[in-house]
Amino acid sequence: MATEKGTVCVTGGTGFVGSWLISRLLRHGYSVTTTVRSHPDREPEEVVTKRSINGALGILKACLNSKTVKRVVYTSSAATVQFPSNAEAVDEVDESIWSDEEYIKKNGLEVVTLIPSFVVGPFICPKLPGSVWTTLAPVLGNEDGYGVLLKTCMVHVDDIASAQIFLLEHPDAKGRYTCSSDVVTLESLAELLSAKYPEFHMPSKESIKEIKGHKIFPTISSKKLRDCGFKFEYGVEEVYSDAIRCCKEKGYL
């Protein structure tokens, strides 16, 4: 059963999204190979950036040379569309905010890119994911994180894994797909969470109005992904209830 659908190689198998994706692939009948890494001390940004670029190019070249890789699904970051250096101020972004595609066009590799917003939900990776820590700021009492949540987009980790598998299997998938299920505000989050979790102290409407100096980033459209037939299974309430439950089980709350 495990090998009926073939083998998928997942890089970053110890990460938040990667580890969750592996569990979903196995349940879908795929055999999985993965890369793992240790957790070294924080390295300089230029070192991480260079290694990331060289690593991604190395993987793409290896896929080209193998002659057996059918498709590459590359999971990027919302940062590439929400605030690229050449973008004008807009309220919503989608796949039209492009980065350079010349490498892919030149080499003819079948690459599909998935760009998620804040990924939240339960986790099986060894550490508390940064995106979960950020979006749980009202629950964790992290007032420094409130500014990011004044208005933000998010998506459940299980929906991201489902979208990755969907794009892997969809015969006509091509290009870039932004992926975000919900747009939330800090005020709406505080109202939702205070009703469901009265034990946590939420910011008041008055204190939220006092938060200043934070840029409100454009929202993310998932129209292209939805038009292909993909359906999100989780809303904001499930995103937070699953994340909070997991954090309680692992001793973070």
N, C-alpha and C positions, 0 to 999 in steps of 0.2 A: 504493500500500500504506500509506503513512504517514498518509493521511487517511481511511481506510476506517471507522475507529471514531469519527471526530470529533475535536474539539479539546479539550484539557484545559489549563487555566491553573494553573500551579504557582507559588505565591509562595515567595520564599526560595530561588531556584534555585541560588545559590552556596553554600548550606549543606550540611552533611553529609548529612542525609536528603533534602533537596530535590534535590540534584544526582544522588543515586543513584536517586531516584524518576523523574526525567526520563529517565535511561537505560533504565529498565525500561518506562516508558510508550512510548517510541519503539520498543522491541522488541516491544511488544504491539500495534503498529499505530496508535497515536494520534499526532496532531499536537500539539505542545506549544508554548505561549507561557509565558513566565516573567518574574518580576521579579528583578532583581539589585541588589546594593548594594555600595558600597565597604566597606573595613574601617577605619573611623575609630578614633581613640584611644578608650579606655574612657570612656563617658559616665556621669553620675550615674544611680543606679538609678531615681530618680523620673522622670527624663527618658525612659529606656528603657521604663519601665512605661506612662507616659502615651502614648507614641508607639505602643506595641504595642496598647493598648486601642483607641485611636482608629483605628489602621490596620485592626484586625480588624473593628470596627464599620463602617468605610468600605467594606471589601470586601463584607460582608454586605448593606449597603444597595445597593451597585452590582449585586450579584447579583439582588436583589429588583427593582430598576428595569429590569434588562435584559430580563426576561420570557423569556429563552432559556436561562438556566442551569438544568440539570436537577437537579444535586445538588452540595452542598458537603461535602467531606471535610476536616474540621478536625483537624490533628494537634496535640494538647495536650501536657501533661507529666505524668509520674507524680506530681509534687509536688501536683497538684490532688486526688489521692485518697489519697496516702500520709500527708500531714499537713495536711489542711484545718483551719482554725481551730475548726470546730464538731464535729470528729470525736473520738469516744472512742478510747481505746487498744484496738486490735484486732490480731490476728495476721495476718490476711489481708484485703485490700480488693478490691472489685469495683465494678461500675457503680452500686451502691446508694449510694455516697458521692457525692452529687450537688452540683453548684453550681447557680446560678440558671438556669433554662431559660425564664424568662418572655419574654425577647426573641424566642426562636425560636417559642414557642407563639403569641405575639401576632401575629407577622408571617407565620407559616405557611411559612417557608422550609424546604426539605428539607435538613437539616444532619445529618451523621453525624460523630461525634467519635471519634478514635482516640487512645488514651492509652498510649504505650509506656513501658517501664522504661528502664534504661540501654541505649542503642543502641551496639553495638560491631560491629567488623568492618572490612573494607577501605573506603577512601574515595577519592573523586576530587575533592573540594573542595580549595582551595589551601592550607589550613592543617590542622594536626593537630586533630581534633575534641576538645572538652573531655571528652566521655564516654569516648572511646578513651583519652585521656591518664589519666583517673581509673582506669579498669578495668585498665590496663596498669601500675599502680603497682608490683606485684611485679617486673615485667620491667624497668621503667625505674629501679628503685631508689628510688622516691619513697615513703619511709617515712611521710611526712605523709598519704598517701592510703590507708594500710592500714585505718584506722578505718572508712572508708566500705564497705570490702569484707568486713568481719567477717561480714556476711550481706546479700546484695543480689540483686536480680533483674536479668536482662539479656536482650537479644534481638538477633539478627543484623540488620544494616541491610537485607539483602536480604529478610528475612522481613517487616520493617516496610513496605518498598516493595510487597511482594506483598499485605500486608494492606490497604494503602491502595487498591490497584487492586481487590482483592476487594470492599471495601466500596463502591467507586465503581460496580461492575458488579452487585452483588447486588441483586435487585429488592426484597427485603424488609428490607434493612438500615435500621435506624433507631436513634436514640439514641446512647448511649455504649458504646464497646468498649475495655476494657483489654487490653493486648497485651504479654505477656512469656512467653518460652519456658522459662526456667530460673531456679531459685534456687540460688545458690552461696554458699559460705563461703570466707573467706580461707585456711583450712586446707586445704580440698579443692582450691582453686586452686593453692596452693603445691605440693601433692602432684602434681597433674596436670602443671603446667608444669615442675617440676624433673625429672620423668621424660622429658619431651619436649625440653626445652631446658636441658641441664645447664650450658651456658655462662653462664646467668643465675643470680645468687645469690638464692635464695628465702628468705623468712622461715621460721624454724624453729617447731615447735609450741610450744616454750618461749617464744620471743619473742612469738608471737601471743597467748599467755595474759597477757602483760604489758600488752597494749593495753587501755587503760581510758578511760572518759569519753565513749564514742561511743554515741549512741542507735541501737538496732536498729529499723529501720523495718519496717512490715508488708510481707508478701509480696503479690504481685499475681496475681489469678486471671484467667485467659483463658478461662474456661468458656463465657461467652456467645459469644465469637468462635469457639471450637472447635465449639460446638453449631450454629453457622450453616454449618459445613462447612469452615472454614479449617484448613489443616494447616501446622505449622511444619516447615521443611526443615532447620534447622540446630540443633545442640546446642552445649554449652559448648566442646567441643574445636574444632569448626569456627569458632566465634566468635573464639576466641583465635588459632588458626593463621592464619586469614585476616587478622586485624588485625596480627599480628606480621610476616607476610610482606609486607604492604603497607607497614608502617613501615620495614622493612629496605630495600625498594625505593626509598622516598622519603628515606632517609638519617636517619630518626629513631632507628634502632637500629644 
